[in-house]
Structures are given as C-alpha cells and as structure tokens.
C-alpha cells in the first residue's frame, strides 16, 4: 500500500511539474535591453488623415479626434485601413493593443504591400500578430518578399516578452535601400540586408501601409488546427501613435531615392539615407541578439523540410 501511494504521489507530482513547465513556456515576461527609441524621432500621424478605410468599414471607429482607430473582427467581416499615400522607403510604426481572451485564428497585421498595383509580382513587408489557443498568448511573425507571392515568403516567428493585450506596444518597420529592420517596442528582432548578390528578392517598388484584423483560421494557429471561435467575438484591436515617415511616391513618375528625400516629413532624422539608419548601432545589434536568442522559435533559414536548397541569403 505504501509503495502504491508513493507511486501515486510521484505521478501527481509529475503532472504538476509538466503543467508548470507548460505554463512557464508561455510566460516570457523578460526585461528587454535598453535601446534608443526610434519611435520618439518621428511625428505621429492622425489615423483618420493618414489612412482610409479599405474593408469592413462598419467595424472601424476613429477615436480621440482621429488619433486612434479600433478595428473589429466578427462573423460578418474583418476590417482594415490603408494609407492614403504610397511610400518608397521610410520608417513606419504603430502602437497596437491586441484583443483580449481566446484569440486562436485571429490575425492582426501592420504591413506594407503593393499587391493591388502588382498582382503577379508584388512586394510585401509584414508584421503579423497571430492569436493562440492559449489566453493572451500572441506571437509575432515577420515576413518579407519581393517580385513574388506568399509562397516565396521568408518568415520568422517570435514570442513576445509582455502581454500585448494589456496596453499599446510599438511595432515598427524600417525599410530603406540598405536593409529592412523589424522592431518591437524599438527592439530590433530581425534585420534583412539588401545585397547586390541577390537584388531581386529585396522589396523595391512603392508600397501602401496597411493595418488590418482578419480571420486566419486556415493557417494562423498551429497550421489551422485552432480556428477562430466567434463565441468570443467581436475581437477588437486598437491602433494609435501611427508614424509614416518616408518617401511619398508620385504616381506620375518613377520614384527614386534622390527625388523622394524631399518628401520626408519634417524630422531631423532621415530614415532613407540618414547615417543612423544605414546600419544598426552596437546597442541595437546587442538588443537584436537578445531577442533572437530568447524569443525566436522559427526561421525559414532552419526549415530544411520546406527548402531542399536553402535560400541564398541563409548561407
């Protein structure tokens, strides 16, 4: 009897240990490194002035005199905003507060794209926030491709080091002729360098900026295992502190860096050609190393089943 009780006790202890391990694997509230906040360097854009409604208009509200917008996903539709201008390089940022509760299958995206103008060979730079089957456990997926489609994407996925549903956090994209950098709360999590060895894979055509929420049930959570549960709808995301500082593309002429510099907003810093944006600082490099060591859990460069031959930039 004593042996049976001992085995029972050990079994219960093992279950509790596994549960604790599972919980801890989703509890990544780290203290992030200190970095110079790029989001303090550029002016905010009134959401209702910088963007127009692209779909799901009835699920979009402008608040705080247009400085904030809420977008909702319900059974009828998702919703989205699109910038009124197209941009050829720049710094683009949004402070986002994600929906609370069970969010599997929900996708919140802040991204650049020109799919409407180039349907067969478009460019795209994505920050996609993917809901999860665990409460408030969102992840961030970054993606970049040029002259292609989603099948040519170069995805990397990261856990967040905070609860993104409690308050607004900054999600930013720096895109210029030197590199593309993805930042979360000003911490660089990924750098994609422009190389003359393979220029065709680097986004080079003017793009619009999008902010959206939509149903990604088919793929977003564990490859589509957990679809959106509309019992918890509507799912509401909030966007504020929008920043659009770059080269506004003139649709009547071919945009170039030299012609676009004049269109950069009245900031002391130039995200297109400024020396601060040509390469990462040592502080940013160290912060990115921290993020990638602790938080990245998928990179296309490590996906051997997907690629028989890894993309050239992975070597």
C-alpha positions as CSV (number, residue, x, y, z in Angstrom):
1,X,0.0,0.0,0.0
2,X,2.8,2.4,0.9
3,X,4.5,1.7,-2.5
4,X,1.2,2.3,-4.3
5,X,0.7,5.6,-2.5
6,X,4.3,6.6,-3.2
7,X,3.8,5.9,-7.0
8,X,0.5,7.9,-6.9
9,X,2.2,10.8,-5.2
10,X,5.1,10.7,-7.8
11,X,2.5,10.6,-10.6
12,X,0.7,13.6,-9.3
13,X,3.9,15.5,-8.8
14,X,5.0,14.7,-12.3
15,X,1.6,16.0,-13.7
16,X,2.0,19.3,-11.7
17,X,5.6,19.6,-12.9
18,X,4.5,19.2,-16.5
19,X,1.7,21.7,-16.1
20,X,4.1,24.2,-14.5
21,X,6.6,23.6,-17.3
22,X,3.9,24.2,-19.9
23,X,2.7,27.4,-18.2
24,X,6.3,28.7,-17.8
25,X,7.0,28.1,-21.5
26,X,4.3,30.6,-22.3
27,X,5.2,33.1,-19.6
28,X,8.1,35.1,-21.2
29,X,7.9,38.4,-19.3
30,X,11.5,39.3,-19.7
31,X,13.2,42.6,-19.1
32,X,14.2,43.9,-22.5
33,X,17.5,45.6,-23.1
34,X,17.6,49.4,-23.3
35,X,17.7,50.9,-26.7
36,X,17.4,54.4,-28.2
37,X,13.7,54.6,-29.1
38,X,13.3,55.3,-32.8
39,X,9.6,55.9,-32.3
40,X,10.5,59.1,-30.5
41,X,12.2,60.5,-33.5
42,X,9.2,60.9,-35.9
43,X,5.9,62.7,-35.7
44,X,2.6,60.9,-35.2
45,X,0.0,60.9,-38.0
46,X,-3.7,61.3,-37.3
47,X,-5.1,57.9,-38.2
48,X,-8.1,59.4,-40.0
49,X,-5.9,61.7,-42.0
50,X,-3.1,59.3,-42.9
51,X,-5.4,56.3,-43.6
52,X,-8.7,55.5,-45.3
53,X,-11.0,52.5,-44.7
54,X,-10.1,49.6,-47.1
55,X,-12.6,47.0,-46.0
56,X,-15.1,46.3,-43.2
57,X,-16.0,50.0,-42.8
58,X,-18.8,49.3,-40.3
59,X,-16.2,47.6,-38.0
60,X,-13.9,50.6,-37.9
61,X,-14.1,53.5,-35.4
62,X,-11.9,56.6,-35.2
63,X,-11.5,57.8,-31.6
64,X,-9.7,60.6,-29.7
65,X,-10.2,63.2,-32.5
66,X,-8.9,60.7,-35.1
67,X,-5.6,59.9,-33.3
68,X,-6.8,56.3,-32.6
69,X,-8.7,53.7,-34.5
70,X,-10.3,50.5,-33.4
71,X,-10.8,47.6,-35.9
72,X,-13.0,44.7,-35.2
73,X,-13.4,41.1,-36.5
74,X,-16.8,39.5,-36.2
75,X,-18.8,36.8,-38.0
76,X,-19.6,39.2,-40.8
77,X,-16.2,40.7,-41.6
78,X,-12.8,41.7,-40.5
79,X,-11.6,45.3,-41.1
80,X,-8.7,47.3,-42.4
81,X,-7.1,50.6,-43.1
82,X,-4.8,51.6,-46.0
83,X,-2.5,54.6,-46.1
84,X,-3.6,57.5,-48.4
85,X,-0.1,57.6,-49.9
86,X,2.3,55.1,-51.3
87,X,5.8,55.1,-49.9
88,X,9.2,54.4,-51.3
89,X,11.3,53.6,-48.2
90,X,10.9,55.0,-44.8
91,X,10.0,54.3,-41.1
92,X,6.5,53.0,-40.4
93,X,5.2,52.4,-36.9
94,X,2.0,51.7,-34.9
95,X,1.2,51.3,-31.3
96,X,-1.1,48.3,-31.1
97,X,-3.2,46.9,-28.3
98,X,-4.4,43.4,-29.1
99,X,-7.8,41.7,-28.4
100,X,-8.1,40.0,-25.0
101,X,-9.4,36.5,-24.4
102,X,-9.0,33.4,-26.6
103,X,-7.8,34.5,-30.0
104,X,-6.9,31.4,-32.0
105,X,-7.1,32.1,-35.7
106,X,-7.2,35.9,-35.4
107,X,-4.6,37.8,-37.4
108,X,-3.7,41.4,-36.7
109,X,-1.3,42.9,-39.3
110,X,0.7,46.0,-39.8
111,X,2.4,45.8,-43.2
112,X,3.5,47.3,-46.5
113,X,2.3,45.9,-49.8
114,X,1.7,46.8,-53.4
115,X,-0.3,43.8,-54.4
116,X,-3.1,46.0,-55.8
117,X,-0.6,47.5,-58.3
118,X,1.5,44.4,-59.0
119,X,-0.8,41.4,-58.5
120,X,1.6,38.9,-60.1
121,X,5.0,40.2,-58.8
122,X,4.3,42.3,-55.7
123,X,6.5,43.3,-52.8
124,X,5.5,42.9,-49.1
125,X,6.9,43.6,-45.7
126,X,4.8,42.1,-42.9
127,X,4.4,42.2,-39.2
128,X,1.6,39.7,-38.4
129,X,0.4,39.2,-34.8
130,X,-1.1,35.7,-34.5
131,X,-3.6,34.7,-31.9
132,X,-3.2,31.5,-30.0
133,X,-5.1,28.7,-28.4
134,X,-3.9,29.9,-25.0
135,X,-5.4,33.0,-23.5
136,X,-3.5,36.2,-24.4
137,X,-0.5,34.2,-25.8
138,X,0.1,36.0,-29.0
139,X,3.1,35.6,-31.3
140,X,4.7,37.9,-33.9
141,X,5.5,36.7,-37.4
142,X,7.7,38.7,-39.7
143,X,7.8,38.2,-43.4
144,X,9.4,39.8,-46.5
145,X,9.3,39.1,-50.2
146,X,9.7,40.8,-53.5
147,X,8.5,40.2,-57.0
148,X,6.6,37.2,-55.8
149,X,3.7,35.8,-53.7
150,X,3.2,34.4,-50.3
151,X,4.8,31.1,-51.4
152,X,8.1,32.9,-51.7
153,X,7.9,34.4,-48.2
154,X,10.8,34.4,-45.7
155,X,9.0,34.0,-42.3
156,X,10.5,34.3,-38.8
157,X,8.4,33.9,-35.7
158,X,8.9,35.2,-32.2
159,X,7.3,35.0,-28.7
160,X,6.6,38.4,-27.1
161,X,8.1,39.3,-23.7
162,X,5.0,41.0,-22.5
163,X,1.2,40.7,-22.5
164,X,0.2,42.6,-25.7
165,X,-3.4,42.8,-24.6
166,X,-2.8,45.0,-21.5
167,X,-1.6,48.2,-23.2
168,X,-0.3,49.5,-26.5
169,X,3.1,48.4,-27.7
170,X,5.1,49.7,-30.7
171,X,5.5,47.5,-33.8
172,X,7.8,49.2,-36.4
173,X,9.3,48.6,-39.9
174,X,12.4,50.4,-41.1
175,X,12.8,50.0,-44.9
176,X,15.5,51.6,-47.0
177,X,18.0,50.7,-49.7
178,X,20.4,49.2,-47.2
179,X,18.2,46.9,-45.1
180,X,14.8,46.2,-43.7
181,X,14.5,46.0,-39.9
182,X,11.6,44.8,-37.8
183,X,11.2,46.3,-34.3
184,X,9.0,45.5,-31.4
185,X,9.0,48.3,-28.7
186,X,12.1,49.6,-30.5
187,X,14.0,46.4,-30.0
188,X,15.2,45.1,-33.4
189,X,14.1,41.5,-33.7
190,X,15.2,40.9,-37.3
191,X,17.4,42.6,-40.0
192,X,17.1,41.6,-43.7
193,X,20.0,43.1,-45.6
194,X,19.9,44.3,-49.2
195,X,22.6,42.5,-51.1
196,X,23.8,43.1,-54.6
197,X,24.3,39.4,-54.8
198,X,20.5,38.7,-54.9
199,X,18.8,42.1,-55.5
200,X,15.6,40.6,-56.9
201,X,14.5,39.3,-53.5
202,X,14.5,42.8,-51.9
203,X,11.4,45.0,-52.0
204,X,12.0,47.9,-54.3
205,X,8.6,49.2,-55.5
206,X,6.5,51.8,-53.7
207,X,4.0,50.3,-51.2
208,X,1.0,51.3,-49.2
209,X,0.8,50.8,-45.4
210,X,-2.0,48.6,-44.1
211,X,-3.5,48.0,-40.6
212,X,-5.9,45.0,-40.5
213,X,-7.6,42.4,-38.5
214,X,-9.0,39.3,-40.2
215,X,-9.8,35.6,-39.9
216,X,-6.7,33.4,-40.5
217,X,-8.4,30.2,-39.4
218,X,-6.9,28.2,-42.3
219,X,-3.3,28.7,-41.2
220,X,-2.6,31.1,-38.3
221,X,-2.8,28.9,-35.2
222,X,-0.8,25.6,-35.4
223,X,-1.3,25.4,-39.2
224,X,-5.1,25.9,-38.9
225,X,-5.7,23.4,-36.1
226,X,-7.5,26.0,-34.0
227,X,-9.9,28.2,-36.0
228,X,-11.5,31.5,-34.8
229,X,-14.1,30.8,-32.1
230,X,-16.7,33.5,-32.7
231,X,-18.2,32.8,-29.3
232,X,-15.6,35.4,-28.1
233,X,-16.3,37.9,-30.9
234,X,-16.0,40.7,-31.6
235,X,-12.3,40.8,-31.5
236,X,-11.2,44.4,-31.2
237,X,-7.7,45.8,-31.9
238,X,-6.6,49.4,-31.2
239,X,-4.1,51.4,-33.3
240,X,-2.6,54.7,-32.3
241,X,0.7,56.6,-32.5
242,X,0.9,55.9,-36.2
243,X,4.2,57.1,-37.9
244,X,4.6,57.3,-41.6
245,X,8.0,59.0,-42.4
246,X,9.5,58.3,-45.7
247,X,9.4,59.0,-49.4
248,X,5.9,59.6,-50.7
249,X,5.7,58.1,-54.2
250,X,4.5,60.3,-57.0
251,X,2.3,58.0,-59.2
252,X,3.1,60.1,-62.3
253,X,6.8,59.5,-62.2
254,X,9.2,56.7,-61.3
255,X,10.2,57.2,-57.6
256,X,13.9,57.3,-56.8
257,X,15.7,57.9,-53.5
258,X,17.0,61.2,-54.7
259,X,13.6,62.5,-55.6
260,X,11.9,61.1,-52.5
261,X,14.2,62.6,-49.9
262,X,12.5,65.9,-50.4
263,X,9.2,64.3,-49.4
264,X,10.3,63.1,-46.0
265,X,8.4,64.6,-43.1
266,X,9.9,67.5,-41.2
267,X,12.1,65.4,-38.9
268,X,15.7,65.9,-38.0
269,X,16.3,62.3,-38.9
270,X,16.2,60.8,-42.4
271,X,15.2,57.0,-42.4
272,X,16.0,56.7,-46.1
273,X,19.6,58.0,-46.3
274,X,20.4,59.1,-42.7
275,X,23.6,57.7,-41.3
276,X,21.7,56.5,-38.2
277,X,19.6,54.1,-40.4
278,X,22.2,52.7,-42.8
279,X,23.3,50.1,-40.3
280,X,22.3,49.0,-36.8
281,X,24.2,50.6,-33.8
282,X,26.1,48.4,-31.5
283,X,23.3,48.9,-28.9
284,X,20.7,47.7,-31.5
285,X,22.9,44.7,-32.5
286,X,23.1,43.5,-28.9
287,X,19.4,44.0,-28.4
288,X,18.6,42.0,-31.5
289,X,20.9,39.3,-30.4
290,X,19.0,39.1,-27.1
291,X,15.6,38.9,-28.9
292,X,16.7,36.3,-31.3
293,X,18.3,34.1,-28.7
294,X,15.5,34.2,-26.2
295,X,12.3,34.7,-28.3
296,X,12.7,33.5,-31.9
297,X,11.3,30.0,-32.3
298,X,11.1,29.7,-36.1
299,X,13.2,30.8,-39.0
300,X,12.8,29.8,-42.7
301,X,16.6,29.5,-42.8
302,X,16.3,26.5,-40.5
303,X,13.4,24.9,-42.3
304,X,15.0,22.0,-44.1
305,X,11.8,20.1,-44.8
306,X,10.4,23.2,-46.6
307,X,13.5,24.0,-48.6
308,X,15.5,21.3,-50.4
309,X,18.0,24.1,-51.1
310,X,18.1,26.9,-48.6
311,X,17.6,30.5,-50.0
312,X,20.9,32.1,-50.9
313,X,20.9,34.7,-48.0
314,X,20.7,31.9,-45.5
315,X,24.3,30.8,-46.1
